[in-house]
Amino acid sequence: ATLYHTSLFSYLGISDGRPIWGSLWAVAAVLAIVIVAASASLIYNAFAISVAERTRQFGLLASLGASKRQLRSTVLAEALLLGAVGVPIGLLAGVAGASSSSQEAFAAMLGSGSAGLAVHVDAGALAAAAALSIATLLVSAWVPSARAARVSAVDAIRQTQDVRLSKRAERSAPSHA
């Protein structure tokens, strides 16, 4: 059995590198938060535009008897369908990009003689990335789906919801009665 004098190692400035790993995990966490926030904003904007352009269709569905829950489920099902296609493609592209770029980077660092570096892909990390992606997608699509559920059938068919007068403009507008 080997016994290490960790106090002496610390005194001499030799350590096992744990502080650097903590820093790397902190940077990775901050980077992940920034990426999730940017992704949520982008996905929200895409679905908000999509719902705004299809207001008439949602109004028609509401006039035919679609419930608010069904209208909300329609938008969320669209988000899940896009996620079912996009998330696996993104994971595969990420793994392929990481393995090719890391092999090139390690080969450049270690010299031209080092080739064949293996990249370990953790299934748990892929599952966590997929779950985070789907959760981000659903959270981002929730507000536009709620907006689609609130569409009034009459307003949507008339398209009066797109143009609204302020209270001041309504008071000052001449009435034709």
C-alpha positions as CSV (number, residue, x, y, z in Angstrom):
1,A,0.0,0.0,0.0
2,T,1.2,3.5,-0.9
3,L,0.8,6.3,1.5
4,Y,1.0,9.9,0.2
5,H,1.9,12.9,2.3
6,T,-0.7,15.3,0.9
7,S,0.3,18.2,3.1
8,L,3.9,18.0,1.7
9,F,2.5,17.8,-1.8
10,S,0.4,21.0,-1.2
11,Y,3.4,22.7,0.4
12,L,5.5,21.9,-2.7
13,G,2.8,23.0,-5.1
14,I,2.1,19.5,-6.3
15,S,-1.6,18.5,-6.3
16,D,-3.9,16.1,-8.0
17,G,-5.5,18.8,-10.0
18,R,-8.9,18.9,-8.3
19,P,-9.2,22.7,-8.2
20,I,-8.7,22.9,-12.0
21,W,-11.5,20.3,-12.4
22,G,-13.8,22.3,-10.2
23,S,-13.1,25.4,-12.3
24,L,-13.7,23.5,-15.6
25,W,-17.0,22.1,-14.3
26,A,-18.0,25.7,-13.3
27,V,-17.1,27.0,-16.7
28,A,-19.0,24.2,-18.3
29,A,-22.1,24.8,-16.2
30,V,-22.1,28.6,-17.0
31,L,-21.7,27.8,-20.7
32,A,-24.6,25.3,-20.5
33,I,-26.8,27.8,-18.9
34,V,-26.0,30.4,-21.5
35,I,-26.6,27.9,-24.3
36,V,-30.0,26.8,-22.8
37,A,-31.1,30.4,-22.4
38,A,-30.2,31.3,-25.9
39,S,-31.8,28.2,-27.3
40,A,-35.0,28.9,-25.3
41,S,-35.2,32.4,-26.7
42,L,-34.7,31.2,-30.2
43,I,-37.2,28.4,-30.0
44,Y,-39.7,30.7,-28.3
45,N,-39.4,33.3,-31.1
46,A,-39.8,30.6,-33.8
47,F,-43.0,29.2,-32.2
48,A,-44.4,32.7,-31.4
49,I,-44.0,33.6,-35.1
50,S,-45.5,30.3,-36.2
51,V,-48.5,30.7,-33.9
52,A,-49.0,34.4,-34.9
53,E,-49.1,33.4,-38.6
54,R,-51.5,30.6,-38.0
55,T,-53.9,32.5,-35.9
56,R,-56.6,32.1,-38.5
57,Q,-56.2,28.3,-38.5
58,F,-56.4,28.1,-34.7
59,G,-59.6,30.3,-34.8
60,L,-61.1,28.0,-37.4
61,L,-60.3,25.0,-35.3
62,A,-61.8,26.7,-32.2
63,S,-65.0,27.5,-34.2
64,L,-65.2,23.8,-35.2
65,G,-65.2,22.9,-31.5
66,A,-61.5,22.3,-30.6
67,S,-60.9,22.9,-26.9
68,K,-58.2,25.1,-25.5
69,R,-56.4,22.0,-24.4
70,Q,-56.5,20.5,-27.9
71,L,-55.1,23.7,-29.4
72,R,-52.3,23.8,-26.8
73,S,-51.6,20.2,-27.4
74,T,-51.3,20.8,-31.2
75,V,-48.5,23.3,-30.7
76,L,-46.7,21.1,-28.1
77,A,-47.0,18.0,-30.4
78,E,-45.4,20.0,-33.2
79,A,-42.6,20.9,-30.8
80,L,-42.1,17.3,-29.8
81,L,-42.1,16.2,-33.4
82,L,-39.5,18.7,-34.3
83,G,-37.5,17.6,-31.2
84,A,-37.8,13.9,-32.1
85,V,-36.1,14.7,-35.4
86,G,-33.7,17.4,-34.3
87,V,-32.4,16.1,-31.0
88,P,-30.9,12.8,-32.4
89,I,-29.4,14.6,-35.4
90,G,-27.9,17.2,-33.0
91,L,-26.5,14.6,-30.7
92,L,-24.9,12.7,-33.6
93,A,-23.5,15.8,-35.1
94,G,-22.1,16.8,-31.7
95,V,-20.4,13.5,-31.1
96,A,-19.0,13.4,-34.6
97,G,-17.7,16.9,-34.3
98,A,-16.2,16.4,-30.9
99,S,-14.5,13.2,-31.9
100,S,-13.0,14.6,-35.1
101,S,-11.9,17.9,-33.6
102,S,-10.5,16.3,-30.4
103,Q,-8.5,13.8,-32.4
104,E,-7.0,16.6,-34.5
105,A,-6.2,18.7,-31.5
106,F,-4.5,15.9,-29.5
107,A,-2.6,14.8,-32.6
108,A,-1.3,18.4,-33.0
109,M,-0.4,18.7,-29.3
110,L,1.4,15.4,-29.1
111,G,3.0,15.5,-32.5
112,S,2.4,13.9,-35.8
113,G,3.2,10.4,-34.6
114,S,0.2,10.1,-32.3
115,A,-2.9,8.8,-34.1
116,G,-5.9,6.7,-33.3
117,L,-7.0,8.5,-30.1
118,A,-10.2,7.0,-28.8
119,V,-13.2,9.2,-27.8
120,H,-15.4,7.8,-25.0
121,V,-19.1,8.6,-25.4
122,D,-21.0,8.2,-22.2
123,A,-24.6,7.1,-22.8
124,G,-25.7,8.9,-19.6
125,A,-24.3,12.2,-20.8
126,L,-26.1,11.7,-24.1
127,A,-29.4,10.9,-22.3
128,A,-29.0,14.0,-20.1
129,A,-28.3,16.2,-23.1
130,A,-31.4,14.8,-24.9
131,A,-33.6,15.3,-21.8
132,L,-32.3,18.9,-21.4
133,S,-33.0,19.6,-25.0
134,I,-36.5,18.3,-24.9
135,A,-37.2,20.1,-21.6
136,T,-35.9,23.4,-23.2
137,L,-38.0,22.8,-26.2
138,L,-41.2,22.2,-24.3
139,V,-40.7,25.1,-21.9
140,S,-40.0,27.4,-24.9
141,A,-43.1,26.3,-26.8
142,W,-45.4,26.5,-23.7
143,V,-46.1,30.3,-24.0
144,P,-46.9,30.2,-27.7
145,S,-49.1,27.2,-27.2
146,A,-51.0,29.0,-24.4
147,R,-51.4,32.0,-26.8
148,A,-52.8,29.6,-29.5
149,A,-55.3,28.2,-26.9
150,R,-56.6,31.8,-26.1
151,V,-57.4,32.6,-29.7
152,S,-61.1,33.7,-30.1
153,A,-62.7,32.1,-33.1
154,V,-64.5,35.2,-34.3
155,D,-61.4,37.5,-33.8
156,A,-59.1,35.0,-35.5
157,I,-61.4,34.7,-38.5
158,R,-61.8,38.4,-38.8
159,Q,-58.1,39.0,-38.0
160,T,-59.1,41.8,-35.6
161,Q,-56.7,40.5,-33.0
162,D,-53.7,41.7,-35.0
163,V,-54.7,45.4,-34.9
164,R,-55.7,46.8,-31.6
165,L,-56.4,50.4,-30.7
166,S,-55.1,51.9,-27.5
167,K,-57.7,53.2,-24.9
168,R,-56.8,56.8,-25.8
169,A,-57.4,56.1,-29.5
170,E,-60.7,54.4,-28.9
171,R,-61.9,57.4,-26.9
172,S,-60.8,60.0,-29.5
173,A,-62.1,58.0,-32.5
174,P,-65.4,59.4,-33.9
175,S,-68.3,57.0,-33.4
176,H,-70.5,56.3,-36.4
177,A,-73.7,55.4,-34.7
